[in-house]
């Protein structure tokens, strides 16, 4: 019988006496207990960038004014996001089912497109360049937790999508990642590190596969 077998059944590991795991932690290797203590977690001061009442006001406006708005009211949604501190370029197309956590941490360039069910998890800054496309159901995550510390602190880590880039449907973009100008990220890819400009990229994790070719129809 291995040490792992005994731990899996909640028994004391050989050589460790009869020590028992605290209630609720049965079956966990005692060496791993305490690596994170969520009772000690605290949100960093001013992490949201706005007072709590303002955050709640945005969530109400999102539920009542942004998401129910007719699809064609792009100007209305641009104006609403600007009112809550977002930097939104001229002609940006933002669909009503897009989810934006904190607009004041978001910058969207001119004529960029943000599809339905896109999540801009903007606990940290998210920058989307002019003429860039983020297609439906993609998830841009601009924060994570430091798992190496017991208090499991949250960290803002900026995400940037370059000008003229295309993030295709259902792509996950990890915290701290930059997608280069004019890059293409294939559908359902997972972007865990920076991607170079002007390249077609896809996969898990996404990697650059070939240069993006420009087709001149003139």
Backbone as a printed PyTorch tensor [residue, N CA C, xyz], in Angstrom:
tensor([[[  0.8640,  -1.2080,   0.0000],
         [  0.0000,   0.0000,   0.0000],
         [  0.8870,   1.2410,   0.0000]],

        [[  0.6080,   2.1730,  -0.8810],
         [  1.4290,   3.3750,  -0.9990],
         [  0.9530,   4.4410,  -0.0270]],

        [[  1.8120,   5.4680,   0.1700],
         [  1.4110,   6.6150,   0.9830],
         [  0.1760,   7.2680,   0.3950]],

        [[  0.1410,   7.3770,  -0.9680],
         [ -1.0180,   7.9960,  -1.6140],
         [ -2.2980,   7.2310,  -1.3320]],

        [[ -2.2170,   5.8640,  -1.2800],
         [ -3.4130,   5.0710,  -0.9890],
         [ -3.9510,   5.3710,   0.3980]],

        [[ -3.0510,   5.4770,   1.3780],
         [ -3.5050,   5.7250,   2.7410],
         [ -4.0810,   7.1250,   2.8690]],

        [[ -3.4320,   8.1000,   2.2060],
         [ -3.9500,   9.4650,   2.2690],
         [ -5.3110,   9.5550,   1.6080]],

        [[ -5.4790,   8.8580,   0.4690],
         [ -6.7470,   8.9090,  -0.2510],
         [ -7.8940,   8.3940,   0.5910]],

        [[ -7.6020,   7.4510,   1.5450],
         [ -8.6590,   6.9290,   2.4110],
         [ -8.7730,   7.6980,   3.7150]],

        [[ -8.0050,   8.8040,   3.8410],
         [ -8.1030,   9.6080,   5.0440],
         [ -7.3340,   9.0590,   6.2090]],

        [[ -6.4430,   8.0580,   5.9590],
         [ -5.6500,   7.4790,   7.0240],
         [ -4.3810,   8.2940,   7.2260]],

        [[ -3.7600,   8.1350,   8.3670],
         [ -2.4920,   8.8140,   8.6120],
         [ -1.4230,   8.2140,   7.7310]],

        [[ -0.5780,   9.0620,   7.1560],
         [  0.5270,   8.5880,   6.3340],
         [  1.5560,   7.9110,   7.2270]],

        [[  2.2170,   6.8670,   6.7140],
         [  3.2440,   6.1890,   7.5110],
         [  4.2970,   7.1730,   7.9800]],

        [[  4.7140,   7.0020,   9.2320],
         [  5.7530,   7.8620,   9.7710],
         [  5.2310,   9.1880,  10.2690]],

        [[  3.9070,   9.4190,  10.2310],
         [  3.3490,  10.7010,  10.6570],
         [  2.4660,  10.5530,  11.8860]],

        [[  2.5580,   9.4060,  12.5200],
         [  1.7600,   9.2120,  13.7200],
         [  0.2930,   9.1030,  13.3810]],

        [[ -0.5500,   9.5140,  14.3210],
         [ -1.9890,   9.4270,  14.1410],
         [ -2.6230,  10.7940,  13.9390]],

        [[ -1.8320,  11.7390,  13.3710],
         [ -2.3750,  13.0860,  13.1480],
         [ -3.5810,  13.0130,  12.2230]],

        [[ -4.6110,  13.7490,  12.5720],
         [ -5.8250,  13.7740,  11.7840],
         [ -5.9660,  15.1250,  11.0840]],

        [[ -6.5440,  15.1010,   9.8570],
         [ -6.8100,  16.3510,   9.1550],
         [ -7.9210,  17.1190,   9.8540]],

        [[ -7.8540,  18.4420,   9.8450],
         [ -8.9510,  19.2250,  10.4070],
         [-10.2650,  18.8940,   9.7160]],

        [[-11.3960,  19.0700,  10.4180],
         [-12.6960,  18.7810,   9.8010],
         [-12.8460,  19.5100,   8.4680]],

        [[-13.3870,  18.7920,   7.4950],
         [-13.5610,  19.3660,   6.1680],
         [-12.3730,  19.1540,   5.2570]],

        [[-11.2680,  18.6260,   5.7770],
         [-10.0680,  18.4070,   4.9770],
         [ -9.6780,  16.9330,   4.9180]],

        [[-10.6320,  16.0630,   5.2250],
         [-10.3370,  14.6460,   5.2220],
         [ -9.8860,  14.2140,   3.8250]],

        [[ -8.8650,  13.3840,   3.7760],
         [ -8.3960,  12.8580,   2.5060],
         [ -7.3570,  13.7180,   1.8240]],

        [[ -7.0130,  14.8670,   2.4000],
         [ -6.0080,  15.7440,   1.8080],
         [ -4.6560,  15.4680,   2.4510]],

        [[ -3.6440,  15.3760,   1.6300],
         [ -2.2950,  15.1610,   2.1370],
         [ -1.9670,  16.2610,   3.1420]],

        [[ -1.6130,  15.9240,   4.3840],
         [ -1.3280,  16.9460,   5.4050],
         [ -0.2480,  17.9270,   4.9890]],

        [[  0.6380,  17.5100,   4.0840],
         [  1.6880,  18.4140,   3.6380],
         [  1.1250,  19.5820,   2.8360]],

        [[ -0.0990,  19.4170,   2.3230],
         [ -0.6930,  20.4700,   1.4990],
         [ -1.6380,  21.3730,   2.2790]],

        [[ -1.9710,  20.9900,   3.4950],
         [ -2.8870,  21.8190,   4.2800],
         [ -2.2290,  23.1450,   4.6320]],

        [[ -2.9500,  24.2140,   4.4980],
         [ -2.4470,  25.5200,   4.8630],
         [ -1.7140,  26.2570,   3.7630]],

        [[ -1.6060,  25.6620,   2.5600],
         [ -0.9210,  26.3870,   1.4970],
         [ -1.7170,  27.6210,   1.0620]],

        [[ -3.0430,  27.5860,   1.2860],
         [ -3.8290,  28.8000,   1.1170],
         [ -4.8920,  28.8420,   2.2040]],

        [[ -5.0900,  30.0320,   2.7220],
         [ -6.0270,  30.2360,   3.8220],
         [ -6.9860,  31.3430,   3.4030]],

        [[ -8.1470,  30.9430,   2.8840],
         [ -9.0740,  31.9260,   2.3350],
         [ -9.7150,  32.7870,   3.4140]],

        [[ -9.6480,  32.3430,   4.6690],
         [-10.1680,  33.2050,   5.7350],
         [ -9.2980,  34.4330,   5.9220]],

        [[ -8.0570,  34.3910,   5.4100],
         [ -7.1440,  35.5240,   5.5310],
         [ -7.1500,  36.4080,   4.2930]],

        [[ -7.9650,  36.0390,   3.2750],
         [ -7.9850,  36.8180,   2.0350],
         [ -8.5950,  38.1950,   2.2690]],

        [[ -7.9710,  39.2170,   1.6930],
         [ -8.5100,  40.5740,   1.7200],
         [ -8.3420,  41.2040,   0.3490]],

        [[ -9.3760,  41.8990,  -0.1220],
         [ -9.2650,  42.6270,  -1.3710],
         [ -8.3000,  43.7900,  -1.1920]],

        [[ -7.3140,  43.9500,  -2.0660],
         [ -6.3850,  45.0740,  -1.9290],
         [ -7.1140,  46.4120,  -1.9330]],

        [[ -6.5900,  47.3580,  -1.1650],
         [ -7.2110,  48.6790,  -1.0750],
         [ -7.3110,  49.3080,  -2.4580]],

        [[ -8.4730,  49.8320,  -2.7770],
         [ -8.7390,  50.5440,  -4.0320],
         [ -8.4910,  49.6680,  -5.2540]],

        [[ -8.6150,  48.3410,  -5.0830],
         [ -8.3810,  47.4510,  -6.2150],
         [ -9.4000,  47.6910,  -7.3320]],

        [[-10.6410,  47.9510,  -6.9610],
         [-11.6700,  48.1500,  -7.9830],
         [-11.4980,  49.4750,  -8.7200]],

        [[-10.8300,  50.4320,  -8.0910],
         [-10.6120,  51.7090,  -8.7520],
         [-11.7580,  52.6960,  -8.6170]],

        [[-12.8290,  52.2930,  -7.9900],
         [-13.9860,  53.1510,  -7.7430],
         [-14.5930,  52.7420,  -6.4110]],

        [[-15.3160,  53.6350,  -5.7340],
         [-15.9670,  53.2420,  -4.4800],
         [-17.0460,  52.2000,  -4.7180]],

        [[-17.3750,  51.4880,  -3.6470],
         [-18.3380,  50.4040,  -3.7590],
         [-19.6830,  50.8230,  -4.3250]],

        [[-20.1700,  51.9980,  -3.9520],
         [-21.4850,  52.4230,  -4.4480],
         [-21.4510,  52.6220,  -5.9640]],

        [[-20.3050,  53.0650,  -6.4850],
         [-20.1880,  53.2760,  -7.9260],
         [-20.1870,  51.9440,  -8.6660]],

        [[-19.4960,  50.9520,  -8.0860],
         [-19.4950,  49.6170,  -8.6680],
         [-20.9190,  49.0690,  -8.7230]],

        [[-21.6600,  49.2100,  -7.6180],
         [-23.0460,  48.7340,  -7.5910],
         [-23.9040,  49.4810,  -8.6000]],

        [[-23.6620,  50.7740,  -8.7530],
         [-24.4240,  51.5670,  -9.7240],
         [-24.1820,  51.0530, -11.1320]],

        [[-22.9330,  50.7040, -11.4510],
         [-22.6570,  50.1560, -12.7740],
         [-23.3760,  48.8350, -12.9740]],

        [[-23.3570,  47.9580, -11.9850],
         [-24.0290,  46.6720, -12.1410],
         [-25.5310,  46.8580, -12.3770]],

        [[-26.1320,  47.8310, -11.7230],
         [-27.5510,  48.1200, -11.9540],
         [-27.7610,  48.6620, -13.3610]],

        [[-26.9020,  49.5950, -13.7870],
         [-27.0150,  50.1610, -15.1320],
         [-26.7970,  49.0830, -16.1920]],

        [[-25.8660,  48.1810, -15.9340],
         [-25.6110,  47.0790, -16.8620],
         [-26.8560,  46.2140, -17.0180]],

        [[-27.4900,  45.8930, -15.8950],
         [-28.6580,  45.0000, -15.9220],
         [-29.8960,  45.6730, -16.5210]],

        [[-30.0550,  46.9640, -16.2740],
         [-31.2940,  47.6380, -16.6620],
         [-31.1800,  48.4620, -17.9410]],

        [[-29.9830,  48.9310, -18.2710],
         [-29.8360,  49.8610, -19.3860],
         [-28.9510,  49.3340, -20.5120]],

        [[-27.9370,  48.5600, -20.1650],
         [-26.9990,  48.0840, -21.1880],
         [-27.4910,  46.7950, -21.8350]],

        [[-27.6740,  45.7600, -21.0480],
         [-27.9830,  44.4450, -21.6110],
         [-29.3630,  44.3710, -22.2940]],

        [[-30.3960,  45.0670, -21.7840],
         [-31.6820,  44.9920, -22.4850],
         [-31.7700,  45.8920, -23.7180]],

        [[-30.7590,  46.6890, -24.0060],
         [-30.8430,  47.6380, -25.1160],
         [-30.8910,  46.9010, -26.4510]],

        [[-31.6780,  47.4020, -27.4060],
         [-31.7400,  46.7750, -28.7350],
         [-30.3620,  46.7200, -29.3790]],

        [[-30.1510,  45.7080, -30.1750],
         [-28.8410,  45.4760, -30.7620],
         [-28.3240,  46.6860, -31.5270]],

        [[-29.2090,  47.3990, -32.2150],
         [-28.7790,  48.4880, -33.0990],
         [-28.3260,  49.7360, -32.3410]],

        [[-28.5370,  49.7950, -31.0270],
         [-28.2140,  51.0080, -30.2730],
         [-26.7510,  51.0060, -29.8290]],

        [[-25.8590,  50.9330, -30.7910],
         [-24.4250,  50.9130, -30.4710],
         [-23.9810,  52.2260, -29.8510]],

        [[-24.5210,  53.3270, -30.3690],
         [-24.1650,  54.6320, -29.8150],
         [-24.5850,  54.7770, -28.3630]],

        [[-25.7490,  54.2320, -28.0210],
         [-26.2270,  54.2730, -26.6400],
         [-25.2820,  53.5230, -25.7060]],

        [[-24.8500,  52.3420, -26.1270],
         [-23.9520,  51.5640, -25.2680],
         [-22.5720,  52.2190, -25.1700]],

        [[-22.1080,  52.8050, -26.2610],
         [-20.8350,  53.5430, -26.1770],
         [-20.9420,  54.6810, -25.1780]],

        [[-22.0460,  55.4220, -25.2390],
         [-22.2270,  56.5580, -24.3330],
         [-22.3270,  56.0960, -22.8830]],

        [[-23.0210,  54.9950, -22.6550],
         [-23.1790,  54.4900, -21.2900],
         [-21.8290,  54.0490, -20.7180]],

        [[-21.0450,  53.3570, -21.5230],
         [-19.7260,  52.9230, -21.0530],
         [-18.8160,  54.1140, -20.7720]],

        [[-18.8790,  55.1170, -21.6220],
         [-18.0770,  56.3270, -21.3710],
         [-18.5040,  57.0090, -20.0830]],

        [[-19.8000,  57.0160, -19.8250],
         [-20.3070,  57.6170, -18.5950],
         [-19.7020,  56.9380, -17.3660]],

        [[-19.4150,  55.6450, -17.4930],
         [-18.8260,  54.8950, -16.3790],
         [-17.3100,  54.7610, -16.5150]],

        [[-16.7040,  55.6430, -17.2910],
         [-15.2530,  55.7680, -17.2820],
         [-14.4910,  55.0090, -18.3290]],

        [[-15.1670,  54.2850, -19.2220],
         [-14.4600,  53.5520, -20.2720],
         [-13.9750,  54.5150, -21.3490]],

        [[-12.8940,  54.1410, -22.0030],
         [-12.4210,  54.8630, -23.1780],
         [-12.8860,  54.0950, -24.4090]],

        [[-13.8460,  54.6530, -25.1380],
         [-14.4700,  53.9690, -26.2670],
         [-14.2810,  54.8150, -27.5220]],

        [[-13.6580,  54.2540, -28.5330],
         [-13.3900,  54.9750, -29.7630],
         [-14.6190,  55.1380, -30.6420]],

        [[-14.5130,  56.0600, -31.5720],
         [-15.5940,  56.3310, -32.5270],
         [-15.9300,  55.0740, -33.3200]],

        [[-17.2280,  54.8080, -33.4480],
         [-17.6850,  53.7090, -34.2870],
         [-17.4770,  52.3190, -33.7250]],

        [[-17.0680,  52.2040, -32.4730],
         [-16.9040,  50.8720, -31.8770],
         [-18.2560,  50.1650, -31.8050]],

        [[-18.2740,  48.8880, -32.1390],
         [-19.4960,  48.0820, -32.1410],
         [-19.4280,  47.1300, -30.9530]],

        [[-20.2950,  47.3550, -29.9710],
         [-20.3090,  46.5480, -28.7480],
         [-21.6990,  45.9450, -28.5990]],

        [[-21.7710,  44.6540, -28.6580],
         [-23.0660,  43.9730, -28.6070],
         [-23.6510,  44.0180, -27.1910]],

        [[-24.9910,  43.9530, -27.0920],
         [-25.6200,  44.1240, -25.7760],
         [-25.3420,  43.0090, -24.7870]],

        [[-24.9900,  41.8050, -25.2510],
         [-24.7400,  40.7180, -24.3070],
         [-23.2690,  40.6200, -23.8920]],

        [[-22.4520,  41.5730, -24.3190],
         [-21.0720,  41.6120, -23.8290],
         [-21.0840,  41.9270, -22.3310]],

        [[-20.1790,  41.2990, -21.5820],
         [-20.0860,  41.5200, -20.1400],
         [-18.7820,  42.2430, -19.8250]],

        [[-18.8950,  43.3960, -19.2080],
         [-17.7330,  44.2110, -18.8740],
         [-17.7550,  44.4440, -17.3710]],

        [[-16.7600,  43.9170, -16.6650],
         [-16.7990,  43.9460, -15.2050],
         [-16.6580,  45.3670, -14.6760]],

        [[-15.5780,  46.0480, -15.0190],
         [-15.3480,  47.4330, -14.5930],
         [-15.0320,  48.2730, -15.8250]],

        [[-15.9870,  49.0270, -16.3450],
         [-15.7460,  49.7960, -17.5820],
         [-14.5780,  50.7730, -17.4690]],

        [[-14.3630,  51.3290, -16.2760],
         [-13.3160,  52.3350, -16.1080],
         [-11.9130,  51.7560, -16.2730]],

        [[-11.7980,  50.4510, -16.4190],
         [-10.5000,  49.8340, -16.6730],
         [-10.3830,  49.3180, -18.1060]],

        [[-11.3030,  49.7430, -18.9690],
         [-11.3670,  49.2180, -20.3350],
         [-11.1400,  50.3330, -21.3480]],

        [[-10.3400,  50.0210, -22.3630],
         [-10.1340,  50.9150, -23.4950],
         [-10.4000,  50.1350, -24.7770]],

        [[-11.3160,  50.6480, -25.6120],
         [-11.6790,  50.0050, -26.8740],
         [-11.4930,  51.0220, -27.9860]],

        [[-10.6950,  50.6710, -28.9760],
         [-10.3350,  51.6010, -30.0350],
         [-11.4360,  51.8200, -31.0640]],

        [[-11.1760,  52.7430, -31.9660],
         [-12.1380,  53.0990, -33.0050],
         [-12.4630,  51.8960, -33.8920]],

        [[-13.7580,  51.7360, -34.1430],
         [-14.2830,  50.7230, -35.0700],
         [-13.9410,  49.2890, -34.6540]],

        [[-13.6010,  49.0890, -33.3890],
         [-13.4110,  47.7200, -32.8860],
         [-14.7750,  47.0540, -32.7100]],

        [[-14.8090,  45.7400, -32.7670],
         [-16.0380,  44.9680, -32.5890],
         [-15.8980,  44.0570, -31.3750]],

        [[-16.9260,  44.0750, -30.5120],
         [-16.9930,  43.1990, -29.3440],
         [-18.2830,  42.4010, -29.4520]],

        [[-18.1750,  41.0880, -29.5750],
         [-19.3330,  40.2540, -29.8570],
         [-20.1740,  39.9200, -28.6400]],

        [[-21.3350,  39.3190, -28.9160],
         [-22.2230,  38.8650, -27.8490],
         [-21.5400,  37.7990, -26.9980]],

        [[-21.8190,  37.8500, -25.7050],
         [-21.3160,  36.8840, -24.7170],
         [-19.8000,  36.9290, -24.5550]],

        [[-19.1690,  37.9700, -25.0680],
         [-17.7640,  38.2180, -24.7340],
         [-17.7050,  38.7050, -23.2900]],

        [[-16.7360,  38.2170, -22.5320],
         [-16.5050,  38.7050, -21.1770],
         [-15.1770,  39.4440, -21.1310]],

        [[-15.2520,  40.7140, -20.7550],
         [-14.0530,  41.4890, -20.4680],
         [-13.9470,  41.5510, -18.9480]],

        [[-13.2140,  40.6030, -18.3850],
         [-13.0890,  40.4930, -16.9240],
         [-12.0160,  41.4770, -16.4760]],

        [[-12.4270,  42.7250, -16.4100],
         [-11.4990,  43.8480, -16.2850],
         [-11.1990,  44.2080, -14.8340]],

        [[-10.8040,  43.2120, -14.0350],
         [-10.2800,  43.5410, -12.7160],
         [ -8.9440,  44.2630, -12.8510]],

        [[ -8.2670,  44.0250, -13.9530],
         [ -7.1030,  44.7990, -14.3640],
         [ -7.4160,  45.4590, -15.6880]],

        [[ -6.4910,  46.2620, -16.2140],
         [ -6.7450,  46.9690, -17.4740],
         [ -6.8960,  46.0160, -18.6560]],

        [[ -7.8420,  46.3330, -19.5280],
         [ -7.9960,  45.6310, -20.8040],
         [ -7.9870,  46.6760, -21.9020]],

        [[ -7.1010,  46.5040, -22.8610],
         [ -6.9690,  47.4370, -23.9840],
         [ -7.1830,  46.6780, -25.2860]],

        [[ -8.1340,  47.1490, -26.0860],
         [ -8.4440,  46.5400, -27.3750],
         [ -8.2310,  47.6060, -28.4400]],

        [[ -7.3610,  47.3310, -29.3950],
         [ -6.9530,  48.3300, -30.3650],
         [ -8.0030,  48.6290, -31.4230]],

        [[ -7.7410,  49.6770, -32.1730],
         [ -8.6410,  50.0920, -33.2500],
         [ -8.7760,  48.9800, -34.2960]],

        [[-10.0030,  48.7910, -34.7770],
         [-10.3260,  47.8230, -35.8310],
         [-10.0720,  46.3810, -35.4020]],

        [[ -9.8980,  46.1450, -34.1170],
         [ -9.7480,  44.7700, -33.6290],
         [-11.1290,  44.1360, -33.4610]],

        [[-11.1700,  42.8150, -33.5070],
         [-12.4090,  42.0570, -33.3430],
         [-12.2150,  41.0380, -32.2290]],

        [[-13.1420,  41.0410, -31.2650],
         [-13.2010,  39.9880, -30.2460],
         [-14.5430,  39.3020, -30.4380]],

        [[-14.5150,  38.0910, -30.9400],
         [-15.7460,  37.4050, -31.3490],
         [-16.4690,  36.7830, -30.1650]],

        [[-17.6960,  36.3390, -30.4500],
         [-18.6260,  35.8790, -29.4290],
         [-18.0390,  34.8000, -28.5390]],

        [[-18.3880,  34.8950, -27.2630],
         [-18.0620,  33.9340, -26.2100],
         [-16.5800,  33.9150, -25.8220]],

        [[-15.7900,  34.8240, -26.3390],
         [-14.3950,  34.8830, -25.8930],
         [-14.3180,  35.5050, -24.5040]],

        [[-13.2550,  35.1620, -23.7830],
         [-13.1020,  35.5740, -22.3810],
         [-11.7040,  36.1500, -22.2050]],

        [[-11.6530,  37.4550, -21.9080],
         [-10.3880,  38.1320, -21.6430],
         [-10.2840,  38.3520, -20.1360]],

        [[ -9.3140,  37.6990, -19.5090],
         [ -9.2040,  37.6680, -18.0490],
         [ -7.9930,  38.4870, -17.6130]],

        [[ -8.2380,  39.6070, -16.9470],
         [ -7.1600,  40.5480, -16.6040],
         [ -6.7960,  40.5190, -15.1180]],

        [[ -6.9440,  39.3770, -14.4730],
         [ -6.5260,  39.2490, -13.0710],
         [ -6.3780,  37.7830, -12.7320]],

        [[ -5.5570,  37.5020, -11.7210],
         [ -5.4360,  36.1510, -11.2070],
         [ -5.1290,  36.2130,  -9.7130]],

        [[ -4.8380,  35.0700,  -9.1280],
         [ -4.4530,  34.9930,  -7.7190],
         [ -3.0270,  34.4390,  -7.6230]],

        [[ -2.2800,  34.9220,  -6.6530],
         [ -0.9320,  34.4210,  -6.4130],
         [ -1.0380,  33.1750,  -5.5380]],

        [[ -1.0080,  32.0070,  -6.1610],
         [ -1.1840,  30.7370,  -5.4340],
         [  0.0140,  30.3960,  -4.5590]],

        [[  1.1140,  31.1460,  -4.7020],
         [  2.3100,  30.8480,  -3.9030],
         [  2.2230,  31.4370,  -2.5040]],

        [[  1.2310,  32.2940,  -2.2750],
         [  1.1060,  32.9450,  -0.9770],
         [ -0.1300,  32.4430,  -0.2510]],

        [[  0.0050,  32.2710,   1.0400],
         [ -1.0620,  31.6790,   1.8480],
         [ -2.3510,  32.4810,   1.7820]],

        [[ -2.2480,  33.8050,   1.6730],
         [ -3.4530,  34.6460,   1.6660],
         [ -4.1230,  34.6900,   0.2960]],

        [[ -3.5450,  34.0260,  -0.7260],
         [ -4.1580,  33.8870,  -2.0450],
         [ -4.5520,  35.2520,  -2.6230]],

        [[ -3.6260,  36.2300,  -2.6160],
         [ -4.0000,  37.5920,  -3.0200],
         [ -4.3420,  37.6840,  -4.5020]],

        [[ -5.2660,  38.5620,  -4.8200],
         [ -5.6560,  38.8080,  -6.2040],
         [ -4.7010,  39.8190,  -6.8180]],

        [[ -4.4070,  39.6350,  -8.1150],
         [ -3.4570,  40.4990,  -8.7980],
         [ -4.0600,  40.9620, -10.1170]],

        [[ -4.0210,  42.2730, -10.3760],
         [ -4.4100,  42.7990, -11.6770],
         [ -3.2700,  42.5870, -12.6590]],

        [[ -3.5950,  42.0590, -13.8360],
         [ -2.5830,  41.8220, -14.8750],
         [ -3.1980,  42.1750, -16.2220]],

        [[ -2.6820,  43.2190, -16.8280],
         [ -3.3040,  43.8070, -18.0130],
         [ -3.3250,  42.8410, -19.2030]],

        [[ -4.4060,  42.9230, -19.9800],
         [ -4.5500,  42.1900, -21.2380],
         [ -4.6430,  43.2120, -22.3650]],

        [[ -3.9240,  42.9620, -23.4530],
         [ -3.9310,  43.8840, -24.5900],
         [ -4.1420,  43.1030, -25.8840]],

        [[ -5.0810,  43.6000, -26.6860],
         [ -5.3310,  43.0470, -28.0180],
         [ -4.9740,  44.1520, -29.0040]],

        [[ -4.0240,  43.8770, -29.8860],
         [ -3.5050,  44.9000, -30.7720],
         [ -4.4920,  45.3460, -31.8400]],

        [[ -4.1870,  46.4630, -32.4470],
         [ -5.0040,  46.9960, -33.5370],
         [ -5.0680,  45.9930, -34.6930]],

        [[ -6.2560,  45.8760, -35.2890],
         [ -6.4920,  45.0250, -36.4630],
         [ -6.3570,  43.5300, -36.1510]],

        [[ -6.2530,  43.1680, -34.8910],
         [ -6.2010,  41.7470, -34.5260],
         [ -7.6080,  41.1560, -34.5380]],

        [[ -7.6820,  39.8470, -34.6770],
         [ -8.9670,  39.1360, -34.6130],
         [ -8.8290,  37.9840, -33.6320]],

        [[ -9.6020,  38.0670, -32.5470],
         [ -9.7350,  36.9780, -31.5850],
         [-11.0260,  36.2640, -31.9370]],

        [[-10.9260,  35.0760, -32.4970],
         [-12.1060,  34.3690, -32.9930],
         [-12.9400,  33.8130, -31.8330]],

        [[-14.0020,  33.1060, -32.1650],
         [-14.9970,  32.7160, -31.1710],
         [-14.4440,  31.7980, -30.0850]],

        [[-14.8990,  32.0400, -28.8650],
         [-14.6870,  31.1180, -27.7370],
         [-13.2130,  30.9630, -27.3680]],

        [[-12.4660,  32.0470, -27.4480],
         [-11.0450,  32.0410, -27.0910],
         [-10.8770,  32.5130, -25.6520]],

        [[-10.0010,  31.8590, -24.8950],
         [ -9.6380,  32.3280, -23.5620],
         [ -8.2820,  33.0140, -23.6430]],

        [[ -8.2190,  34.2490, -23.1310],
         [ -6.9790,  35.0100, -23.0890],
         [ -6.5970,  35.1830, -21.6230]],

        [[ -5.4400,  34.6710, -21.2410],
         [ -5.0130,  34.6260, -19.8540],
         [ -4.5100,  35.9890, -19.3740]],

        [[ -4.4560,  36.1810, -18.0500],
         [ -3.9560,  37.4390, -17.4830],
         [ -2.5380,  37.7580, -17.9420]],

        [[ -2.2990,  39.0330, -18.2130],
         [ -0.9690,  39.5040, -18.5550],
         [ -0.5570,  39.2990, -19.9900]],

        [[ -1.4650,  38.8180, -20.8490],
         [ -1.1210,  38.4740, -22.2280],
         [ -1.3070,  39.6770, -23.1580]],

        [[ -0.4050,  39.8070, -24.1260],
         [ -0.5420,  40.7680, -25.2150],
         [ -0.6450,  40.0110, -26.5360]],

        [[ -1.6880,  40.3200, -27.2960],
         [ -1.8640,  39.7740, -28.6440],
         [ -1.4480,  40.8710, -29.6150]],

        [[ -0.4830,  40.5870, -30.4530],
         [  0.1130,  41.6020, -31.2970],
         [ -0.8250,  42.1650, -32.3560]],

        [[ -0.4490,  43.3120, -32.8770],
         [ -1.2240,  43.9560, -33.9410],
         [ -1.4170,  42.9890, -35.1120]],

        [[ -2.6450,  42.9680, -35.6410],
         [ -2.9930,  42.2070, -36.8440],
         [ -2.8370,  40.6970, -36.6840]],

        [[ -2.6820,  40.2140, -35.4580],
         [ -2.6440,  38.7660, -35.2440],
         [ -4.0520,  38.1820, -35.3750]],

        [[ -4.1340,  36.9120, -35.7090],
         [ -5.3910,  36.1670, -35.7600],
         [ -5.2730,  35.0010, -34.7810]],

        [[ -6.2620,  34.8740, -33.8890],
         [ -6.2760,  33.7690, -32.9240],
         [ -7.4480,  32.8630, -33.2780]],

        [[ -7.1680,  31.6230, -33.6140],
         [ -8.1940,  30.6960, -34.0660],
         [ -9.2130,  30.3560, -33.0000]],

        [[-10.3960,  29.9380, -33.4650],
         [-11.5100,  29.6360, -32.5770],
         [-11.1350,  28.6070, -31.5300]],

        [[-11.6030,  28.8410, -30.3040],
         [-11.4490,  27.9500, -29.1540],
         [ -9.9990,  27.7340, -28.7300]],

        [[ -9.1490,  28.6630, -29.0930],
         [ -7.7690,  28.5940, -28.6250],
         [ -7.6790,  29.0830, -27.1890]],

        [[ -6.5770,  28.7430, -26.5370],
         [ -6.2740,  29.2300, -25.1990],
         [ -4.9420,  29.9630, -25.2620]],

        [[ -4.9820,  31.2640, -24.9830],
         [ -3.7920,  32.1010, -25.1260],
         [ -3.1700,  32.2910, -23.7450]],

        [[ -2.0380,  31.6420, -23.5130],
         [ -1.3910,  31.6700, -22.2100],
         [ -0.1390,  32.5420, -22.1860]],

        [[  0.3080,  32.9670, -23.3560],
         [  1.4980,  33.8250, -23.4270],
         [  1.3380,  34.7840, -24.6080]],

        [[  2.2060,  35.7840, -24.6650],
         [  2.1230,  36.7880, -25.7200],
         [  2.1890,  36.1430, -27.1010]],

        [[  1.4300,  36.7320, -28.0450],
         [  1.4530,  36.2680, -29.4260],
         [  2.0090,  37.3840, -30.3150]],

        [[  2.8070,  37.0490, -31.3110],
         [  3.4680,  38.0740, -32.1160],
         [  2.5090,  38.7450, -33.0960]],

        [[  2.8470,  39.9480, -33.5260],
         [  2.0000,  40.6430, -34.4970],
         [  2.0310,  39.9660, -35.8640]],

        [[  0.9220,  40.1130, -36.5980],
         [  0.8810,  39.6820, -37.9810],
         [  0.9420,  38.1860, -38.2070]],

        [[  0.6040,  37.3880, -37.1840],
         [  0.6720,  35.9340, -37.3140],
         [ -0.6910,  35.3000, -37.0650]],

        [[ -0.9460,  34.1770, -37.7330],
         [ -2.1060,  33.3470, -37.4440],
         [ -1.6940,  32.3620, -36.3540]],

        [[ -2.4620,  32.3290, -35.2800],
         [ -2.1170,  31.5380, -34.0960],
         [ -3.3240,  30.7030, -33.6790]],

        [[ -3.0680,  29.5080, -33.1970],
         [ -4.1610,  28.7170, -32.6360],
         [ -3.5920,  27.5760, -31.8160]],

        [[ -4.4980,  26.9370, -31.0480],
         [ -4.1230,  25.7680, -30.2850],
         [ -4.2250,  25.9640, -28.7880]],

        [[ -3.8570,  24.9020, -28.0530],
         [ -3.8150,  24.9250, -26.5870],
         [ -2.4640,  24.4050, -26.1360]],

        [[ -1.5690,  25.3110, -25.7090],
         [ -1.7270,  26.7640, -25.7690],
         [ -1.5180,  27.2730, -27.1890]],

        [[ -2.0710,  28.4480, -27.4820],
         [ -1.9690,  29.0100, -28.8250],
         [ -0.5190,  29.3380, -29.1560]],

        [[ -0.1360,  28.9950, -30.3770],
         [  1.2020,  29.3030, -30.8730],
         [  1.0750,  29.8960, -32.2730]],

        [[  2.0860,  30.6490, -32.6710],
         [  2.1100,  31.2190, -34.0160],
         [  2.3580,  30.1090, -35.0270]],

        [[  1.5230,  30.0620, -36.0800],
         [  1.5910,  28.9840, -37.0730],
         [  2.1100,  29.4820, -38.4100]],

        [[  1.6150,  30.6230, -38.8500],
         [  2.0590,  31.1450, -40.1580],
         [  1.7520,  32.6350, -40.2090]],

        [[  2.3950,  33.3740, -41.1030],
         [  2.0980,  34.8040, -41.2340],
         [  0.6750,  35.0230, -41.7530]],

        [[  0.0770,  36.1260, -41.3350],
         [ -1.2130,  36.5240, -41.8460],
         [ -0.9980,  37.1590, -43.2140]],

        [[ -1.7180,  36.6820, -44.2200],
         [ -1.5910,  37.2230, -45.5520],
         [ -2.6640,  38.2660, -45.7950]],

        [[ -2.2950,  39.3280, -46.4950],
         [ -3.2310,  40.3980, -46.8080],
         [ -3.6950,  40.2300, -48.2390]],

        [[ -5.0280,  40.2240, -48.4290],
         [ -5.6130,  40.0720, -49.7580],
         [ -6.1090,  41.4280, -50.2200]],

        [[ -5.4830,  41.9590, -51.2480],
         [ -5.8540,  43.2780, -51.7780],
         [ -6.8520,  43.0780, -52.9050]],

        [[ -8.0890,  43.5730, -52.6710],
         [ -9.1590,  43.3560, -53.6590],
         [ -9.2710,  44.5100, -54.6340]],

        [[ -8.4480,  45.5340, -54.5260],
         [ -8.5310,  46.6980, -55.4190],
         [ -7.9370,  46.3710, -56.7920]]])
